[in-house]
Amino acid sequence: MKALVGINRLPWLCLAAAGTLALPALAQQAAPPPAPPTVAGGEGPDKAIVLTDSGLSITGLKQRYARAEAIDLVVSVPRQNVLRARAELALMRDDTAGRPIYQDIRDYDRFTHVESLNFSIRLPEAERTGQLALLVRVRGLRNRGEGTPAEAFEDALTYRLGFEGEAGQAIVDQGTRLEGAVYFGFNEAALDDKALRAVTAWAEQLKAEATLTEIRVEGHADQVGGSGYNLELSRRRAEAVRKALMDQGVRPGIIRVVGFGFDRPSVKDADALPDEKGVWQNRRAEVVWFKDRAGK
């Protein structure tokens, strides 16, 4: 994943007042739009991004798009847990607090047998320039188990993307990557003493940044096991770092996590066993931070 996550200061769509979550009657989700033709340029989509609180996943997003390409994404809902959900999208200029250049809403209801919400964003030619921020916010009700009342949840994601210019390049804020990584044992998501010391040092650096607006914790896994399991394991590793940063006084509201599974290994050897050839380096978490563009 290249640029991602966190709720910025950017405005959201108008939402219902806080309190008991009340969603309107939800209609049967329309069939997804036909797939657009393949467009030259751009790049392949990132792996699924799993939202922390709800377990919903987002697929199809890319950091760089061809000029004529649509921004297609799918929000997949775990039907066994989520009863109702509303996904709200807002596409913003990343360097302004103005109005969205695009916004959309999709509703999910468990009893309509719909398992995904499909979005296809096609911007006017004049808007396909520069860096953009896609804000995804999901609110809903989830099942806590038989005999217990449903509870409200809320999740959010900010994803930075851009369109290719005439030279075939898109300028996207890559953020600042903190030096080093923390490592985990095989099939483990707990921080040992060495990792905790590294996270403590990271926290001091982050708290010293006056223009800090967003922190992304990236979790990774080795190739052993299924892709779905490794994706969840890498997210739990990122969550462990997020909690440790919060314990050290870093503002929780600006920390977001993403799990990449085995999508971005530091040692690329699919045949290596867990403790051979340095594959332990793939079981890691890293931190990237972003600052207020006005503070550059």
TAQUIDA-V270901 format. One record per backbone hydrogen bond with DSSP energy under -0.5 kcal/mol. NH is the residue of the N-H (numbers start at 1). CO is the residue of the C=O. E is the energy in kcal/mol with one decimal. If there is no record, write none. Layout:
NH & CO & E
NH & CO & E
This chain:
5 & 158 & -1.3
7 & 253 & -0.5
8 & 6 & -0.7
43 & 64 & -0.8
46 & 61 & -2.9
49 & 58 & -2.5
50 & 48 & -0.6
51 & 49 & -0.6
51 & 56 & -3.2
55 & 51 & -1.5
57 & 76 & -1.9
58 & 49 & -2.2
59 & 74 & -2.3
60 & 46 & -0.7
65 & 162 & -2.3
69 & 66 & -1.7
71 & 121 & -2.7
72 & 70 & -0.9
73 & 119 & -2.1
74 & 59 & -2.3
75 & 117 & -2.9
76 & 57 & -3.0
76 & 74 & -0.7
77 & 115 & -2.5
79 & 77 & -1.1
81 & 78 & -1.8
82 & 78 & -2.3
83 & 141 & -2.7
84 & 141 & -1.5
85 & 108 & -2.1
86 & 139 & -2.8
87 & 106 & -2.8
88 & 86 & -0.5
88 & 137 & -3.1
89 & 104 & -2.9
90 & 135 & -2.1
91 & 102 & -2.8
92 & 90 & -0.6
92 & 133 & -2.9
94 & 131 & -1.4
96 & 93 & -1.4
101 & 91 & -2.8
102 & 91 & -1.0
104 & 89 & -1.8
106 & 87 & -2.3
108 & 85 & -3.3
110 & 83 & -2.9
112 & 109 & -2.0
113 & 110 & -1.1
114 & 109 & -0.7
117 & 75 & -2.7
119 & 73 & -2.6
121 & 71 & -2.5
122 & 120 & -0.6
123 & 121 & -0.6
127 & 124 & -1.6
128 & 124 & -0.6
128 & 125 & -1.2
129 & 127 & -1.5
132 & 161 & -3.1
133 & 92 & -2.7
134 & 159 & -3.1
135 & 90 & -3.3
135 & 133 & -0.6
136 & 134 & -0.6
136 & 157 & -2.9
137 & 88 & -2.5
138 & 155 & -2.7
139 & 86 & -2.0
140 & 153 & -1.9
141 & 84 & -2.1
142 & 151 & -2.5
143 & 81 & -4.0
148 & 145 & -1.8
151 & 142 & -1.9
153 & 140 & -2.1
155 & 138 & -2.8
157 & 136 & -2.4
159 & 134 & -2.4
161 & 132 & -2.2
162 & 63 & -1.7
163 & 130 & -0.9
164 & 65 & -2.6
165 & 169 & -2.2
168 & 165 & -2.0
172 & 170 & -0.8
176 & 289 & -3.0
177 & 175 & -0.5
178 & 176 & -0.5
178 & 287 & -2.5
182 & 285 & -2.2
184 & 283 & -2.5
188 & 185 & -2.2
196 & 192 & -2.4
197 & 193 & -2.0
198 & 194 & -1.8
199 & 195 & -2.5
200 & 196 & -2.2
201 & 197 & -1.8
202 & 198 & -2.2
203 & 199 & -2.7
204 & 200 & -1.7
205 & 201 & -1.7
206 & 202 & -2.6
207 & 203 & -2.5
208 & 204 & -0.9
209 & 206 & -1.3
210 & 208 & -0.8
212 & 209 & -1.1
213 & 290 & -2.6
214 & 290 & -1.6
215 & 254 & -3.1
216 & 288 & -3.6
217 & 215 & -0.5
217 & 256 & -2.9
218 & 216 & -0.6
218 & 286 & -3.0
219 & 217 & -0.5
219 & 258 & -2.8
220 & 284 & -2.4
221 & 261 & -2.7
230 & 226 & -2.4
231 & 227 & -2.1
232 & 228 & -1.9
233 & 229 & -2.6
234 & 230 & -2.6
235 & 231 & -1.7
236 & 232 & -2.2
237 & 233 & -1.8
238 & 234 & -2.0
239 & 235 & -2.3
240 & 236 & -1.9
241 & 237 & -1.6
242 & 238 & -2.4
243 & 239 & -2.6
244 & 240 & -1.9
245 & 241 & -2.5
246 & 242 & -2.2
247 & 243 & -2.4
248 & 244 & -1.1
249 & 246 & -1.8
250 & 245 & -2.2
254 & 251 & -1.1
255 & 252 & -1.4
256 & 215 & -2.6
256 & 254 & -0.5
258 & 217 & -2.1
260 & 219 & -2.6
263 & 260 & -2.4
265 & 262 & -0.6
269 & 267 & -1.2
272 & 269 & -1.5
276 & 273 & -1.9
279 & 276 & -2.0
281 & 278 & -2.0
282 & 279 & -2.2
283 & 280 & -1.2
284 & 282 & -1.6
285 & 182 & -1.9
286 & 218 & -2.3
288 & 216 & -2.7
289 & 176 & -2.6
290 & 214 & -2.9
292 & 211 & -2.8
295 & 292 & -1.7
296 & 293 & -1.3
